[in-house]
């Protein structure tokens, strides 16, 4: 289970995992996937910081498992693969789509956790100064609108940055 951006195109889903990712290996091997759409940003931050023990349920089809608390899940089958040295692409047909809840939007803290998660996923490439400045700005939203889940997720992200060998800057009171 890992966060991954996607594109809807002509009724299909296009996935572009990075080379050397577990997602790439799985898609090549099994040629299907289950995509979970969530509004709990702690799941996204958790997966990026090594927390992958989320409750799951078996899907109806032969395609595996879904998150217990997802809003929607899509069971997909790979229909086309295009190799690329950095980010191969997989065009996937949606075999089944089920809704389990409604999306009511993100508050500022949830959006900040999402943006912080994107920064954490790019620590190997981004300059430490940029990460520190962006996290300091995002923390404003955390302070103003975060609930317990967002505070926990934010702490996971801060810890991941502090443990990264390239990001040893003092993040000040970014907690």
N, C-alpha and C positions, 0 to 999 in steps of 0.2 A: 504494500500500500504506500503510495507516494503522491504528493500533489503534482499536478501536471496541467499545463494550459492546453486548451483545445480550441478548434475552430469548427463551427457548424457550417457545412457547405453542401448545398443541394440535398438536404435531408440526411446527410451522412456526417460523421464525426472524423476530423483529421487530428491525429495525435503525432507529436514530434518530440519524442524523448531524446535526451542527449546520449551520445555514444558512451559506453561503459556504465550505463544506468541499469538497474535491475528491471525497470519497466521495459527497456529495449529488449533485454534478454528474454523476458516473459512473452512479449508480443511475438518475437521471432519463433519461439518454441511452441506456444500453444495457439497462436493465431486468433485469439479472442480476448475480450476484456470486459470487466464490469466497471463502469464509471459511476461514482457517487457524487451527487451535488449536495453540498452541506451549507448550513448557515452558522455552525459552531466553529468559529475560527481557531479554537484551541486544537481541533483535529488537524488542521493544516499546519499550525506552528508545531504541534506535537510530532507529526510525521517528519518534519524537517529537522527536528532536534532529537530524533531517535526514539520517540515514543510511538510505538505501533500496536499497542495492546488495546484496541478498541473493540467493543462488542460487535459481532457480525452475525448475519443470518444467511442461510443457504438461499440462493435465488431459485425461482421455479424452473428455469431452463438449465441446460448442461454447462453453464458458463461460470460457475463458482459461487462466490460469496459477495454480499453487500454489507455496508455499514448498517448497523441496527438503527442509528439515529440520523440517517440521511433524509433529505427532503425528497429526492428523486434518485432512482438508479436507472442506468441504461445498460442492458446486456448487448454486447456488440461482437461482430465477427469481422475479422480483417478481410477486406476485399482487394486491396492493392497495397503493395509495399514499394517504396522508392528509397533506394540506398542513398546515403549522403555521409561524407566523412565526419560531420559534426552532429547533425540532427536528422536521421532518417525519418521518413513520414509513413504513416499507416492510415489509409482510408478505411473507415469502418462502417459497415451497415448496422443500423440499430435493429436488433432482433426483437427486443422487448424494452419498453419504457414504462416504469411504474412510479407513481407519485405517492408519497407517504406523509407529506405535510406541505404547508404553504410558506413561501418566502416573504418575509415582511420587511426586508431591507437590512442594511447594516448601519449601525450608529458610527460615530467618529472613531471610537476606540476599536471597534471591530475592523474598520477600514485601516486603521493604523497597524493592527496586528497583521493584516494581509500584506500591507506594504513592507512591514518589518520582516515578514516571512520571505518575501521576494529578495530583500537585501541579504538575508541569511543564506539563501540558496545561491548567492553570487559572491560569497566572501572571497573565493579564490581569485576573482577577477577585479573586484572593486577596490578603489583606494581606501585605506583606513580612514582618512579624513572625511571622505564622502559618506561612508557608513556612519561615522560618529555624528556628523552634522545632520544627516537624515533621521537618525534615531532620536537625536535631541529634539528635533522638530515634531516628530511623530509622538513623542512622549507627552506633548501638550494635550493631545486628544485622549491619551490614556488617563492622564490625571483628571480630566474633566468628565469623561463618560464611561470609564471602564467598570464592568462588573467583575465578580470573582473569576470567571472563566478567562476574561481578557487579561486581568492582572497576572494570572498564572501563566498564560500563554506568553505574555510580554516578558516575564521573568525568564522563561525558557529561551526566548530569543536573545535576551541580553547575555545570559550565561553562555550561549553558543558563540556569540561574538567575542566575549572575553576569553574563551578557551581557544579560539582560533589563533594559530601562530602568527599570522600577518596582522592581526587586529589587536595589538597590545596597548592601544591608546587608552588613556583614562577616560571612561565614558561619563565621568562625573556622577551626577545623581540620576542617570538613566537607569531606573529600576522599575 
